[in-house]
């Protein structure tokens, strides 16, 4: 099988549990270090799928690699090569497919409930899960691309996940590991958010029952990733 290309946009926002999942299922993958200046490929045909991780930048920033990613997503979708996005990655996919990325009403940081929509695509991707505690770290959000279906929402962000065929874009993070969460929390003060906010947790709150919460999130990720790899190209 051709490898899955995993695009890293920030050194601290690697593939996390997604890489663990791919290794467990013997799916080869290659890390494209956009943050280190690696060039975004022009074509998707050398990969079985494309996965885009998070990052602190905005899709609307004037960065030289963003137009290349948007074009690559479009070419992959045209070739029916599955694309997968986490947070910034979901925003990139949404923008490439005709959606918009704008400020969310509030920043959403830490553990928070995500509600699975009551529709057939949501049941296909999430299985029996109807709500779960996801990890969040974003100040922007995407609108749904034309013909996409929303499959998850949260009280603070209406569009938490959408699907379009075999393509999945998420605003929330399901790829988290305890190590990633601890690393991100080192930057918490830089977010400059009120410490008493319904949509924002402190690092101390995020660390509560950390292993248990991550384990539950991994199980949700398993269902989503299981569905996604079914569409990978040989």
N, CA and C atoms as a LAMMPS dump frame, in Angstrom:
ITEM: TIMESTEP
0
ITEM: NUMBER OF ATOMS
702
ITEM: BOX BOUNDS ff ff ff
-5.0000000000000000e+02 5.0000000000000000e+02
-5.0000000000000000e+02 5.0000000000000000e+02
-5.0000000000000000e+02 5.0000000000000000e+02
ITEM: ATOMS id mol type element x y z
1 1 1 N 0.838 -1.194 0
2 1 2 C 0 0 0
3 1 3 C 0.878 1.252 0
4 2 1 N 0.431 2.273 -0.728
5 2 2 C 1.112 3.554 -0.681
6 2 3 C 0.969 4.143 0.73
7 3 1 N 1.916 4.976 1.144
8 3 2 C 1.812 5.546 2.494
9 3 3 C 0.745 6.627 2.582
10 4 1 N 0.26 6.849 3.795
11 4 2 C -0.551 8.012 4.103
12 4 3 C 0.404 9.178 4.351
13 5 1 N 0.149 10.317 3.744
14 5 2 C 0.947 11.508 4.001
15 5 3 C 0.33 12.257 5.173
16 6 1 N 1.134 12.5 6.216
17 6 2 C 0.682 13.255 7.382
18 6 3 C 1.393 14.605 7.376
19 7 1 N 0.629 15.679 7.288
20 7 2 C 1.198 17.017 7.185
21 7 3 C 1.245 17.666 8.571
22 8 1 N 2.45 17.978 9.021
23 8 2 C 2.657 18.638 10.304
24 8 3 C 2.946 20.115 10.052
25 9 1 N 2.151 20.991 10.668
26 9 2 C 2.28 22.429 10.439
27 9 3 C 2.971 23.143 11.589
28 10 1 N 3.159 22.449 12.7
29 10 2 C 3.813 23.01 13.873
30 10 3 C 4.563 21.881 14.574
31 11 1 N 5.763 22.174 15.059
32 11 2 C 6.605 21.126 15.638
33 11 3 C 5.929 20.406 16.792
34 12 1 N 5.102 21.118 17.575
35 12 2 C 4.46 20.511 18.745
36 12 3 C 3.128 19.855 18.42
37 13 1 N 2.699 19.882 17.162
38 13 2 C 1.388 19.326 16.807
39 13 3 C 1.546 18.182 15.817
40 14 1 N 2.233 17.145 16.282
41 14 2 C 2.465 15.966 15.472
42 14 3 C 1.257 15.054 15.423
43 15 1 N 1.394 13.889 14.795
44 15 2 C 0.25 13.005 14.57
45 15 3 C -0.285 12.307 15.806
46 16 1 N 0.5 12.245 16.885
47 16 2 C -0.007 11.677 18.124
48 16 3 C -0.61 10.292 17.959
49 17 1 N -1.83 10.138 18.468
50 17 2 C -2.479 8.821 18.449
51 17 3 C -2.782 8.351 17.038
52 18 1 N -2.926 9.264 16.095
53 18 2 C -3.193 8.848 14.718
54 18 3 C -2.065 7.972 14.194
55 19 1 N -0.825 8.34 14.478
56 19 2 C 0.314 7.519 14.055
57 19 3 C 0.297 6.169 14.754
58 20 1 N -0.052 6.163 16.036
59 20 2 C -0.159 4.898 16.781
60 20 3 C -1.191 3.993 16.139
61 21 1 N -2.326 4.575 15.751
62 21 2 C -3.392 3.804 15.104
63 21 3 C -2.909 3.223 13.779
64 22 1 N -2.274 4.033 12.958
65 22 2 C -1.805 3.546 11.663
66 22 3 C -0.782 2.422 11.844
67 23 1 N 0.131 2.572 12.778
68 23 2 C 1.118 1.527 13.029
69 23 3 C 0.441 0.23 13.458
70 24 1 N -0.557 0.338 14.32
71 24 2 C -1.259 -0.855 14.807
72 24 3 C -1.994 -1.573 13.69
73 25 1 N -2.402 -0.829 12.674
74 25 2 C -3.131 -1.416 11.54
75 25 3 C -2.22 -1.642 10.326
76 26 1 N -0.922 -1.504 10.547
77 26 2 C 0.085 -1.754 9.515
78 26 3 C -0.148 -0.922 8.263
79 27 1 N -0.545 0.312 8.488
80 27 2 C -0.71 1.264 7.388
81 27 3 C 0.539 2.141 7.343
82 28 1 N 1.306 2.111 6.271
83 28 2 C 2.52 2.941 6.201
84 28 3 C 2.167 4.418 6.13
85 29 1 N 3.047 5.248 6.659
86 29 2 C 2.806 6.683 6.609
87 29 3 C 4.12 7.439 6.498
88 30 1 N 3.995 8.659 5.991
89 30 2 C 5.157 9.535 5.843
90 30 3 C 4.815 10.903 6.398
91 31 1 N 5.688 11.448 7.239
92 31 2 C 5.472 12.761 7.826
93 31 3 C 6.041 13.84 6.907
94 32 1 N 5.196 14.788 6.515
95 32 2 C 5.613 15.928 5.718
96 32 3 C 5.736 17.12 6.672
97 33 1 N 6.951 17.544 6.95
98 33 2 C 7.208 18.569 7.96
99 33 3 C 7.122 19.963 7.33
100 34 1 N 5.901 20.426 7.172
101 34 2 C 5.685 21.753 6.601
102 34 3 C 6.348 22.813 7.471
103 35 1 N 6.304 22.614 8.801
104 35 2 C 6.89 23.578 9.735
105 35 3 C 8.404 23.698 9.571
106 36 1 N 9.038 22.666 9.017
107 36 2 C 10.489 22.685 8.818
108 36 3 C 10.866 23.091 7.401
109 37 1 N 9.898 23.547 6.615
110 37 2 C 10.178 24.016 5.269
111 37 3 C 10.053 22.966 4.191
112 38 1 N 9.577 21.773 4.542
113 38 2 C 9.41 20.733 3.522
114 38 3 C 8.317 21.155 2.544
115 39 1 N 8.563 20.953 1.267
116 39 2 C 7.638 21.395 0.228
117 39 3 C 6.404 20.493 0.173
118 40 1 N 5.249 21.108 0.106
119 40 2 C 4 20.357 -0.045
120 40 3 C 3.964 19.751 -1.441
121 41 1 N 3.756 18.447 -1.565
122 41 2 C 3.716 17.829 -2.897
123 41 3 C 2.626 18.45 -3.772
124 42 1 N 2.862 18.461 -5.053
125 42 2 C 1.886 19.026 -5.982
126 42 3 C 0.767 18.046 -6.298
127 43 1 N 1.049 16.74 -6.156
128 43 2 C 0.086 15.708 -6.525
129 43 3 C -0.1 14.731 -5.38
130 44 1 N -1.274 14.116 -5.33
131 44 2 C -1.607 13.2 -4.237
132 44 3 C -1.474 11.738 -4.622
133 45 1 N -1.171 11.44 -5.886
134 45 2 C -1.259 10.071 -6.363
135 45 3 C -0.22 9.126 -5.762
136 46 1 N 0.841 9.681 -5.162
137 46 2 C 1.839 8.792 -4.552
138 46 3 C 1.437 8.352 -3.153
139 47 1 N 0.267 8.81 -2.686
140 47 2 C -0.191 8.496 -1.333
141 47 3 C -1.549 7.788 -1.377
142 48 1 N -1.808 6.976 -0.333
143 48 2 C -3.109 6.318 -0.224
144 48 3 C -4.143 7.224 0.411
145 49 1 N -3.69 8.239 1.149
146 49 2 C -4.567 9.203 1.793
147 49 3 C -3.739 10.369 2.296
148 50 1 N -4.409 11.471 2.615
149 50 2 C -3.734 12.654 3.133
150 50 3 C -4.352 13.035 4.472
151 51 1 N -3.514 13.279 5.482
152 51 2 C -3.993 13.691 6.8
153 51 3 C -3.3 14.984 7.211
154 52 1 N -4.082 15.94 7.686
155 52 2 C -3.56 17.252 8.05
156 52 3 C -3.774 17.49 9.539
157 53 1 N -2.685 17.841 10.238
158 53 2 C -2.742 18.043 11.67
159 53 3 C -3.053 19.506 11.983
160 54 1 N -2.947 19.876 13.273
161 54 2 C -3.279 21.222 13.702
162 54 3 C -2.123 22.198 13.556
163 55 1 N -2.321 23.403 14.091
164 55 2 C -1.292 24.426 14.044
165 55 3 C -1.833 25.738 14.569
166 56 1 N -0.965 26.629 15.054
167 56 2 C -1.414 27.891 15.646
168 56 3 C -1.775 28.969 14.632
169 57 1 N -1.434 28.755 13.363
170 57 2 C -1.707 29.771 12.348
171 57 3 C -3.169 29.716 11.9
172 58 1 N -3.552 30.691 11.076
173 58 2 C -4.887 30.713 10.497
174 58 3 C -4.82 30.301 9.034
175 59 1 N -5.849 29.648 8.571
176 59 2 C -5.956 29.327 7.146
177 59 3 C -5.971 30.603 6.312
178 60 1 N -6.394 31.71 6.923
179 60 2 C -6.475 32.983 6.212
180 60 3 C -5.156 33.755 6.205
181 61 1 N -4.126 33.228 6.873
182 61 2 C -2.822 33.881 6.866
183 61 3 C -2.178 33.783 5.476
184 62 1 N -1.342 34.751 5.162
185 62 2 C -0.659 34.758 3.869
186 62 3 C 0.646 33.96 3.982
187 63 1 N 0.513 32.656 4.07
188 63 2 C 1.669 31.769 4.167
189 63 3 C 1.846 31.041 2.837
190 64 1 N 3.067 30.892 2.359
191 64 2 C 3.269 30.352 1.005
192 64 3 C 2.792 28.925 0.813
193 65 1 N 2.746 28.146 1.881
194 65 2 C 2.361 26.743 1.722
195 65 3 C 0.852 26.529 1.717
196 66 1 N 0.079 27.503 2.197
197 66 2 C -1.37 27.29 2.293
198 66 3 C -2.025 27.11 0.927
199 67 1 N -1.753 27.939 -0.08
200 67 2 C -2.353 27.686 -1.402
201 67 3 C -1.986 26.318 -1.968
202 68 1 N -0.762 25.851 -1.699
203 68 2 C -0.356 24.535 -2.193
204 68 3 C -1.163 23.429 -1.517
205 69 1 N -1.421 23.58 -0.207
206 69 2 C -2.23 22.59 0.498
207 69 3 C -3.657 22.591 -0.03
208 70 1 N -4.232 23.77 -0.226
209 70 2 C -5.608 23.849 -0.73
210 70 3 C -5.726 23.187 -2.096
211 71 1 N -4.753 23.428 -2.961
212 71 2 C -4.765 22.797 -4.283
213 71 3 C -4.592 21.289 -4.177
214 72 1 N -3.731 20.852 -3.272
215 72 2 C -3.507 19.414 -3.085
216 72 3 C -4.77 18.73 -2.591
217 73 1 N -5.476 19.356 -1.661
218 73 2 C -6.739 18.784 -1.169
219 73 3 C -7.729 18.634 -2.316
220 74 1 N -7.86 19.659 -3.125
221 74 2 C -8.793 19.58 -4.259
222 74 3 C -8.425 18.462 -5.223
223 75 1 N -7.147 18.321 -5.498
224 75 2 C -6.712 17.262 -6.409
225 75 3 C -6.949 15.88 -5.803
226 76 1 N -6.735 15.764 -4.495
227 76 2 C -6.98 14.478 -3.841
228 76 3 C -8.458 14.115 -3.89
229 77 1 N -9.322 15.079 -3.606
230 77 2 C -10.768 14.814 -3.629
231 77 3 C -11.216 14.448 -5.037
232 78 1 N -10.693 15.149 -6.031
233 78 2 C -11.036 14.821 -7.419
234 78 3 C -10.6 13.409 -7.786
235 79 1 N -9.493 12.944 -7.198
236 79 2 C -8.98 11.606 -7.478
237 79 3 C -9.54 10.563 -6.517
238 80 1 N -10.459 10.968 -5.636
239 80 2 C -11.076 10.078 -4.646
240 80 3 C -10.039 9.489 -3.687
241 81 1 N -9.019 10.276 -3.375
242 81 2 C -8.027 9.893 -2.37
243 81 3 C -8.467 10.52 -1.05
244 82 1 N -8.743 9.736 -0.004
245 82 2 C -9.319 10.275 1.236
246 82 3 C -8.443 11.331 1.897
247 83 1 N -9.084 12.388 2.398
248 83 2 C -8.397 13.404 3.167
249 83 3 C -9.004 13.463 4.564
250 84 1 N -8.164 13.801 5.525
251 84 2 C -8.548 13.816 6.937
252 84 3 C -7.928 15.05 7.569
253 85 1 N -8.711 15.802 8.346
254 85 2 C -8.177 17.011 8.957
255 85 3 C -8.509 17.122 10.424
256 86 1 N -7.518 17.536 11.22
257 86 2 C -7.68 17.782 12.648
258 86 3 C -7.499 19.279 12.907
259 87 1 N -8.525 19.958 13.4
260 87 2 C -8.485 21.375 13.789
261 87 3 C -8.051 22.25 12.603
262 88 1 N -6.827 22.782 12.6
263 88 2 C -6.367 23.532 11.431
264 88 3 C -6.524 22.692 10.168
265 89 1 N -6.238 21.396 10.271
266 89 2 C -6.386 20.508 9.124
267 89 3 C -7.813 20.454 8.622
268 90 1 N -8.781 20.416 9.551
269 90 2 C -10.186 20.44 9.151
270 90 3 C -10.549 21.753 8.483
271 91 1 N -9.977 22.855 8.989
272 91 2 C -10.226 24.162 8.391
273 91 3 C -9.64 24.252 6.98
274 92 1 N -8.458 23.685 6.795
275 92 2 C -7.852 23.669 5.461
276 92 3 C -8.728 22.911 4.467
277 93 1 N -9.234 21.755 4.886
278 93 2 C -10.095 20.961 3.999
279 93 3 C -11.377 21.722 3.687
280 94 1 N -11.988 22.305 4.726
281 94 2 C -13.224 23.059 4.515
282 94 3 C -13.002 24.205 3.536
283 95 1 N -11.921 24.95 3.723
284 95 2 C -11.624 26.081 2.842
285 95 3 C -11.382 25.598 1.411
286 96 1 N -10.638 24.513 1.254
287 96 2 C -10.345 24 -0.083
288 96 3 C -11.616 23.592 -0.817
289 97 1 N -12.592 23.091 -0.069
290 97 2 C -13.81 22.565 -0.684
291 97 3 C -14.935 23.587 -0.77
292 98 1 N -14.625 24.844 -0.453
293 98 2 C -15.624 25.887 -0.66
294 98 3 C -16.214 26.491 0.593
295 99 1 N -15.76 26.07 1.772
296 99 2 C -16.232 26.663 3.018
297 99 3 C -15.418 27.895 3.378
298 100 1 N -15.795 28.528 4.485
299 100 2 C -15.081 29.698 4.974
300 100 3 C -14.544 29.418 6.374
301 101 1 N -13.444 30.089 6.72
302 101 2 C -12.878 29.995 8.06
303 101 3 C -12.956 31.377 8.686
304 102 1 N -13.633 31.462 9.833
305 102 2 C -13.86 32.728 10.52
306 102 3 C -13.626 32.553 12.015
307 103 1 N -13.636 33.66 12.75
308 103 2 C -13.512 33.587 14.198
309 103 3 C -14.699 32.835 14.788
310 104 1 N -14.43 31.947 15.736
311 104 2 C -15.489 31.328 16.516
312 104 3 C -15.961 32.351 17.551
313 105 1 N -17.212 32.277 18.01
314 105 2 C -17.675 33.238 19.02
315 105 3 C -16.786 33.293 20.267
316 106 1 N -16.197 32.16 20.637
317 106 2 C -15.296 32.104 21.797
318 106 3 C -14.147 31.163 21.477
319 107 1 N -13.054 31.332 22.213
320 107 2 C -12.017 30.313 22.144
321 107 3 C -12.506 29.076 22.889
322 108 1 N -12.138 27.921 22.371
323 108 2 C -12.521 26.647 22.983
324 108 3 C -11.221 25.892 23.259
325 109 1 N -10.888 25.769 24.547
326 109 2 C -9.614 25.17 24.935
327 109 3 C -9.836 24.195 26.086
328 110 1 N -9.395 22.967 25.901
329 110 2 C -9.514 21.951 26.942
330 110 3 C -10.547 20.897 26.599
331 111 1 N -10.93 20.135 27.597
332 111 2 C -11.912 19.066 27.41
333 111 3 C -13.321 19.649 27.337
334 112 1 N -14.104 19.171 26.39
335 112 2 C -15.471 19.643 26.254
336 112 3 C -16.319 18.647 25.488
337 113 1 N -17.595 18.66 25.776
338 113 2 C -18.524 17.705 25.182
339 113 3 C -18.761 17.991 23.707
340 114 1 N -18.737 16.94 22.916
341 114 2 C -19.115 16.987 21.508
342 114 3 C -20.318 16.081 21.319
343 115 1 N -21.343 16.597 20.662
344 115 2 C -22.573 15.838 20.438
345 115 3 C -22.596 15.348 18.999
346 116 1 N -22.811 14.057 18.832
347 116 2 C -22.877 13.452 17.502
348 116 3 C -24.255 13.698 16.904
349 117 1 N -24.293 14.111 15.661
350 117 2 C -25.562 14.393 14.985
351 117 3 C -26.366 13.109 14.76
352 118 1 N -27.671 13.285 14.629
353 118 2 C -28.562 12.15 14.386
354 118 3 C -28.826 12.044 12.887
355 119 1 N -27.824 11.55 12.168
356 119 2 C -27.998 11.308 10.738
357 119 3 C -27.187 10.086 10.333
358 120 1 N -27.452 9.573 9.154
359 120 2 C -26.819 8.321 8.719
360 120 3 C -25.301 8.425 8.626
361 121 1 N -24.738 9.492 8.039
362 121 2 C -23.275 9.58 7.999
363 121 3 C -22.646 9.607 9.386
364 122 1 N -23.278 10.285 10.34
365 122 2 C -22.737 10.332 11.699
366 122 3 C -22.71 8.942 12.316
367 123 1 N -23.773 8.185 12.106
368 123 2 C -23.803 6.817 12.648
369 123 3 C -22.763 5.94 11.97
370 124 1 N -22.534 6.176 10.679
371 124 2 C -21.53 5.397 9.956
372 124 3 C -20.13 5.648 10.515
373 125 1 N -19.832 6.894 10.831
374 125 2 C -18.48 7.242 11.275
375 125 3 C -18.274 7.039 12.769
376 126 1 N -19.279 7.344 13.57
377 126 2 C -19.117 7.268 15.026
378 126 3 C -19.633 5.966 15.642
379 127 1 N -20.35 5.162 14.866
380 127 2 C -20.894 3.933 15.437
381 127 3 C -21.961 4.237 16.48
382 128 1 N -21.846 3.641 17.665
383 128 2 C -22.85 3.801 18.716
384 128 3 C -22.629 5.067 19.549
385 129 1 N -21.543 5.754 19.371
386 129 2 C -21.251 6.946 20.174
387 129 3 C -22.22 8.078 19.837
388 130 1 N -22.822 8.662 20.869
389 130 2 C -23.754 9.774 20.666
390 130 3 C -23.207 11.086 21.218
391 131 1 N -22.309 11.008 22.17
392 131 2 C -21.576 12.189 22.627
393 131 3 C -20.3 11.719 23.299
394 132 1 N -19.319 12.595 23.342
395 132 2 C -18.047 12.227 23.938
396 132 3 C -17.309 13.484 24.37
397 133 1 N -16.293 13.31 25.192
398 133 2 C -15.46 14.417 25.633
399 133 3 C -14.249 14.491 24.721
400 134 1 N -14.186 15.558 23.923
401 134 2 C -13.084 15.763 22.986
402 134 3 C -12.126 16.796 23.555
403 135 1 N -10.97 16.915 22.915
404 135 2 C -10.019 17.946 23.302
405 135 3 C -10.078 19.064 22.268
406 136 1 N -10.045 20.309 22.757
407 136 2 C -10.189 21.475 21.885
408 136 3 C -9.049 22.462 22.136
409 137 1 N -8.664 23.151 21.052
410 137 2 C -7.72 24.259 21.198
411 137 3 C -7.808 25.108 19.934
412 138 1 N -8.807 25.981 19.881
413 138 2 C -9 26.777 18.66
414 138 3 C -9.741 28.063 18.972
415 139 1 N -9.531 29.062 18.102
416 139 2 C -10.247 30.324 18.182
417 139 3 C -11.027 30.623 16.917
418 140 1 N -10.811 29.8 15.878
419 140 2 C -11.528 29.957 14.617
420 140 3 C -12.354 28.706 14.336
421 141 1 N -13.194 28.813 13.338
422 141 2 C -14.054 27.691 12.98
423 141 3 C -14.326 27.725 11.479
424 142 1 N -14.818 26.617 10.951
425 142 2 C -15.129 26.542 9.522
426 142 3 C -16.632 26.459 9.297
427 143 1 N -17.066 26.91 8.133
428 143 2 C -18.427 26.632 7.677
429 143 3 C -18.397 25.334 6.877
430 144 1 N -19.557 24.739 6.706
431 144 2 C -19.612 23.479 5.969
432 144 3 C -19.422 23.724 4.478
433 145 1 N -18.558 22.954 3.83
434 145 2 C -18.432 23.059 2.368
435 145 3 C -19.722 22.59 1.693
436 146 1 N -19.984 23.028 0.485
437 146 2 C -21.153 22.536 -0.253
438 146 3 C -21.167 21.01 -0.325
439 147 1 N -22.349 20.445 -0.108
440 147 2 C -22.61 19.006 -0.18
441 147 3 C -22.02 18.216 0.993
442 148 1 N -21.323 18.877 1.922
443 148 2 C -20.815 18.18 3.111
444 148 3 C -21.932 18.03 4.134
445 149 1 N -21.786 17.056 5.031
446 149 2 C -22.762 16.802 6.081
447 149 3 C -22.111 16.975 7.441
448 150 1 N -22.731 17.778 8.29
449 150 2 C -22.222 17.921 9.651
450 150 3 C -22.525 16.654 10.44
451 151 1 N -21.538 16.137 11.151
452 151 2 C -21.75 14.921 11.936
453 151 3 C -21.479 15.127 13.428
454 152 1 N -21.024 16.322 13.819
455 152 2 C -20.796 16.58 15.237
456 152 3 C -20.787 18.077 15.497
457 153 1 N -21.204 18.457 16.73
458 153 2 C -21.245 19.853 17.155
459 153 3 C -20.915 19.908 18.641
460 154 1 N -20.642 21.124 19.136
461 154 2 C -20.442 21.308 20.567
462 154 3 C -21.202 22.547 21.012
463 155 1 N -21.406 22.741 22.308
464 155 2 C -22.133 23.927 22.771
465 155 3 C -21.464 25.248 22.382
466 156 1 N -20.157 25.233 22.137
467 156 2 C -19.425 26.465 21.85
468 156 3 C -18.994 26.598 20.395
469 157 1 N -19.24 25.559 19.595
470 157 2 C -18.822 25.578 18.192
471 157 3 C -19.755 24.667 17.404
472 158 1 N -20.525 25.259 16.493
473 158 2 C -21.581 24.503 15.81
474 158 3 C -21.032 23.405 14.914
475 159 1 N -19.892 23.645 14.282
476 159 2 C -19.351 22.672 13.327
477 159 3 C -18.085 22.03 13.889
478 160 1 N -18.25 20.857 14.476
479 160 2 C -17.113 20.139 15.044
480 160 3 C -16.582 19.064 14.102
481 161 1 N -17.407 18.591 13.196
482 161 2 C -16.934 17.589 12.234
483 161 3 C -17.9 17.515 11.063
484 162 1 N -17.337 17.296 9.875
485 162 2 C -18.165 17.103 8.683
486 162 3 C -17.555 15.996 7.83
487 163 1 N -18.387 15.411 7.007
488 163 2 C -17.911 14.41 6.05
489 163 3 C -18.436 14.762 4.667
490 164 1 N -17.649 14.364 3.686
491 164 2 C -18.042 14.48 2.284
492 164 3 C -17.509 13.23 1.616
493 165 1 N -18.37 12.232 1.458
494 165 2 C -17.898 10.94 0.976
495 165 3 C -16.95 10.312 1.989
496 166 1 N -15.732 9.985 1.544
497 166 2 C -14.744 9.362 2.427
498 166 3 C -13.826 10.387 3.089
499 167 1 N -14.16 11.662 2.971
500 167 2 C -13.326 12.726 3.493
501 167 3 C -13.902 13.245 4.81
502 168 1 N -13.043 13.463 5.791
503 168 2 C -13.468 13.859 7.136
504 168 3 C -12.684 15.08 7.603
505 169 1 N -13.399 16.129 7.977
506 169 2 C -12.776 17.311 8.561
507 169 3 C -13.286 17.518 9.973
508 170 1 N -12.385 17.749 10.917
509 170 2 C -12.758 17.938 12.323
510 170 3 C -12.21 19.25 12.854
511 171 1 N -12.985 19.913 13.699
512 171 2 C -12.489 21.067 14.436
513 171 3 C -11.825 20.623 15.742
514 172 1 N -12.379 19.598 16.35
515 172 2 C -11.825 19.088 17.605
516 172 3 C -10.61 18.2 17.333
517 173 1 N -9.892 17.914 18.403
518 173 2 C -8.713 17.052 18.333
519 173 3 C -9.06 15.681 18.914
520 174 1 N -8.977 14.639 18.088
521 174 2 C -9.167 13.27 18.589
522 174 3 C -7.846 12.51 18.613
523 175 1 N -6.768 13.166 18.195
524 175 2 C -5.468 12.507 18.07
525 175 3 C -4.592 12.651 19.31
526 176 1 N -5.189 13.164 20.397
527 176 2 C -4.378 13.575 21.538
528 176 3 C -3.778 12.402 22.316
529 177 1 N -2.618 12.671 22.881
530 177 2 C -1.942 11.796 23.833
531 177 3 C -1.648 12.636 25.071
532 178 1 N -1.383 12.015 26.21
533 178 2 C -1.013 12.812 27.396
534 178 3 C 0.197 13.707 27.134
535 179 1 N 1.149 13.204 26.364
536 179 2 C 2.355 13.983 26.085
537 179 3 C 2.027 15.239 25.278
538 180 1 N 1.165 15.11 24.274
539 180 2 C 0.773 16.272 23.485
540 180 3 C 0.072 17.316 24.347
541 181 1 N -0.832 16.865 25.19
542 181 2 C -1.583 17.802 26.031
543 181 3 C -0.648 18.553 26.976
544 182 1 N 0.273 17.837 27.596
545 182 2 C 1.227 18.505 28.492
546 182 3 C 2.071 19.519 27.722
547 183 1 N 2.469 19.166 26.513
548 183 2 C 3.288 20.066 25.707
549 183 3 C 2.522 21.332 25.34
550 184 1 N 1.273 21.174 24.907
551 184 2 C 0.485 22.342 24.519
552 184 3 C 0.211 23.256 25.702
553 185 1 N 0.036 22.673 26.875
554 185 2 C -0.28 23.48 28.052
555 185 3 C 0.873 24.396 28.45
556 186 1 N 2.061 24.106 27.968
557 186 2 C 3.184 25.01 28.227
558 186 3 C 2.968 26.364 27.559
559 187 1 N 2.085 26.394 26.55
560 187 2 C 1.799 27.638 25.825
561 187 3 C 0.485 28.274 26.27
562 188 1 N -0.113 27.746 27.34
563 188 2 C -1.458 28.191 27.723
564 188 3 C -1.51 29.678 28.045
565 189 1 N -0.528 30.196 28.749
566 189 2 C -0.538 31.609 29.137
567 189 3 C -0.572 32.526 27.917
568 190 1 N 0.027 32.074 26.827
569 190 2 C 0.054 32.881 25.622
570 190 3 C -1.298 33.065 24.97
571 191 1 N -2.286 32.264 25.359
572 191 2 C -3.619 32.388 24.774
573 191 3 C -4.352 33.625 25.286
574 192 1 N -3.954 34.141 26.451
575 192 2 C -4.523 35.37 27.001
576 192 3 C -6.047 35.317 27.064
577 193 1 N -6.549 34.303 27.709
578 193 2 C -7.986 34.144 27.873
579 193 3 C -8.328 34.262 29.353
580 194 1 N -9.577 34.65 29.678
581 194 2 C -9.971 34.711 31.089
582 194 3 C -9.851 33.336 31.743
583 195 1 N -9.325 33.31 32.945
584 195 2 C -9.158 32.013 33.615
585 195 3 C -10.507 31.422 34.02
586 196 1 N -11.506 32.258 34.205
587 196 2 C -12.849 31.774 34.515
588 196 3 C -13.702 31.902 33.262
589 197 1 N -13.742 30.845 32.466
590 197 2 C -14.483 30.875 31.209
591 197 3 C -15.096 29.497 30.965
592 198 1 N -16.379 29.434 30.623
593 198 2 C -17.012 28.133 30.389
594 198 3 C -16.368 27.336 29.256
595 199 1 N -15.769 28.041 28.291
596 199 2 C -15.227 27.349 27.124
597 199 3 C -13.723 27.112 27.194
598 200 1 N -13.088 27.577 28.258
599 200 2 C -11.637 27.458 28.389
600 200 3 C -11.272 26.866 29.738
601 201 1 N -10.432 25.831 29.721
602 201 2 C -9.951 25.219 30.949
603 201 3 C -8.515 25.645 31.225
604 202 1 N -8.148 25.615 32.488
605 202 2 C -6.762 25.815 32.877
606 202 3 C -6.007 24.502 32.687
607 203 1 N -4.676 24.533 32.633
608 203 2 C -3.923 23.278 32.555
609 203 3 C -4.276 22.315 33.68
610 204 1 N -4.487 22.851 34.878
611 204 2 C -4.831 21.972 36.004
612 204 3 C -6.126 21.22 35.733
613 205 1 N -7.095 21.893 35.151
614 205 2 C -8.353 21.218 34.808
615 205 3 C -8.154 20.198 33.699
616 206 1 N -7.308 20.51 32.728
617 206 2 C -7.057 19.579 31.627
618 206 3 C -6.362 18.31 32.113
619 207 1 N -5.527 18.445 33.147
620 207 2 C -4.757 17.301 33.63
621 207 3 C -5.574 16.364 34.525
622 208 1 N -6.768 16.79 34.955
623 208 2 C -7.594 15.935 35.813
624 208 3 C -8.007 14.671 35.063
625 209 1 N -7.78 13.507 35.678
626 209 2 C -8.134 12.213 35.084
627 209 3 C -7.606 12.113 33.653
628 210 1 N -6.379 12.578 33.443
629 210 2 C -5.834 12.707 32.09
630 210 3 C -5.781 11.376 31.356
631 211 1 N -5.219 10.359 31.98
632 211 2 C -5.088 9.06 31.309
633 211 3 C -6.45 8.483 30.962
634 212 1 N -7.397 8.59 31.884
635 212 2 C -8.75 8.07 31.638
636 212 3 C -9.416 8.797 30.477
637 213 1 N -9.307 10.12 30.472
638 213 2 C -9.935 10.9 29.403
639 213 3 C -9.303 10.609 28.05
640 214 1 N -7.984 10.531 28.01
641 214 2 C -7.311 10.238 26.75
642 214 3 C -7.69 8.849 26.252
643 215 1 N -7.783 7.876 27.166
644 215 2 C -8.18 6.53 26.765
645 215 3 C -9.558 6.505 26.132
646 216 1 N -10.502 7.247 26.708
647 216 2 C -11.852 7.32 26.137
648 216 3 C -11.828 7.997 24.773
649 217 1 N -11.019 9.049 24.648
650 217 2 C -10.906 9.74 23.366
651 217 3 C -10.279 8.844 22.307
652 218 1 N -9.293 8.052 22.694
653 218 2 C -8.672 7.115 21.75
654 218 3 C -9.695 6.148 21.174
655 219 1 N -10.643 5.722 21.978
656 219 2 C -11.66 4.781 21.486
657 219 3 C -12.579 5.455 20.462
658 220 1 N -12.898 6.712 20.671
659 220 2 C -13.681 7.452 19.672
660 220 3 C -12.866 7.603 18.394
661 221 1 N -11.594 7.937 18.557
662 221 2 C -10.717 8.07 17.39
663 221 3 C -10.63 6.766 16.62
664 222 1 N -10.596 5.644 17.321
665 222 2 C -10.527 4.34 16.649
666 222 3 C -11.666 4.178 15.651
667 223 1 N -12.884 4.531 16.069
668 223 2 C -14.043 4.384 15.177
669 223 3 C -13.905 5.285 13.957
670 224 1 N -13.5 6.528 14.177
671 224 2 C -13.355 7.469 13.063
672 224 3 C -12.241 7.037 12.117
673 225 1 N -11.105 6.678 12.679
674 225 2 C -9.971 6.265 11.841
675 225 3 C -10.252 4.938 11.132
676 226 1 N -10.984 4.041 11.798
677 226 2 C -11.363 2.784 11.141
678 226 3 C -12.158 3.065 9.872
679 227 1 N -13.125 3.97 9.985
680 227 2 C -13.941 4.309 8.818
681 227 3 C -13.092 4.965 7.738
682 228 1 N -12.173 5.826 8.167
683 228 2 C -11.375 6.567 7.186
684 228 3 C -10.44 5.65 6.398
685 229 1 N -9.776 4.724 7.068
686 229 2 C -8.795 3.888 6.35
687 229 3 C -9.478 2.898 5.408
688 230 1 N -10.775 2.676 5.562
689 230 2 C -11.484 1.802 4.625
690 230 3 C -11.423 2.346 3.204
691 231 1 N -11.294 3.654 3.072
692 231 2 C -11.277 4.25 1.744
693 231 3 C -9.905 4.464 1.155
694 232 1 N -8.836 4.069 1.88
695 232 2 C -7.483 4.318 1.391
696 232 3 C -7.225 3.618 0.063
697 233 1 N -6.489 4.287 -0.788
698 233 2 C -6.142 3.742 -2.09
699 233 3 C -4.982 2.777 -1.938
700 234 1 N -5.023 1.693 -2.697
701 234 2 C -3.922 0.722 -2.676
702 234 3 C -2.701 1.294 -3.38
